[in-house]
Amino acid sequence: MTHVSMHYPIFGPETLCPHCRQMMSALTLTDTYLCQRHGAFEADPNTEDLVHLQSGRHWRLWDGQWYRQHTHPDGIRFEIHEALDRLYTEGFRATKVIIAQRYRTLINTYLEQSPWSDKTLTGRPRLYGLPVEFGPDPVDDPRWQVINFDLDKEPGIPINSPHSRLFD
């Protein structure tokens, strides 16, 4: 007799939609989840990717959160830009961007390489004015097989501070 869990895709009877974060149910005897808002997602048991069937976008799960697996440099750049905006609204500022090694060739041509930047002084390329490093080997730190980037941060001027207003 087979166990009932064998009838569900690899993420169980339900999982969160990577788009809207709403719970979506698995279709039994398939590798598919169905989101009421975003449609069908297929779970690949070999790669542990969740693939949105309509767009072809891939996600991987790490520590309960879905991370999109980018195939175009604009996708990763946009995601980093959004994270920098969120950080600012939380009262922090980024001091460095650490990008997963798997994106090195994808994003390398988009890094700031201008002669007037301080790349020649630090030896580091920049993105959005911030120094860029590439993450450790995923063998040493497996989360880098899934996550896309990390931001080093420090407290900034809170967004509702009188010092954050340029003109009163």
Buried (B, 14 or more C-beta within 10 A) or exposed (E): EEEEEEEBBBBEEEBBBBBEEEEBBBBEEBBBBBBEEBBBBBBEEEEBBBBBEEEEBBBBBEEEEBBBBBEEBEBBBEBBEEBBEEBBEEBBBBEBBBBBEBBEEBBBEEBBEEEEBEBEEEEBBBBEEBBBEBBEEBEEEEBBBBBBBBBEBEEBBBEEEEEEEEEE
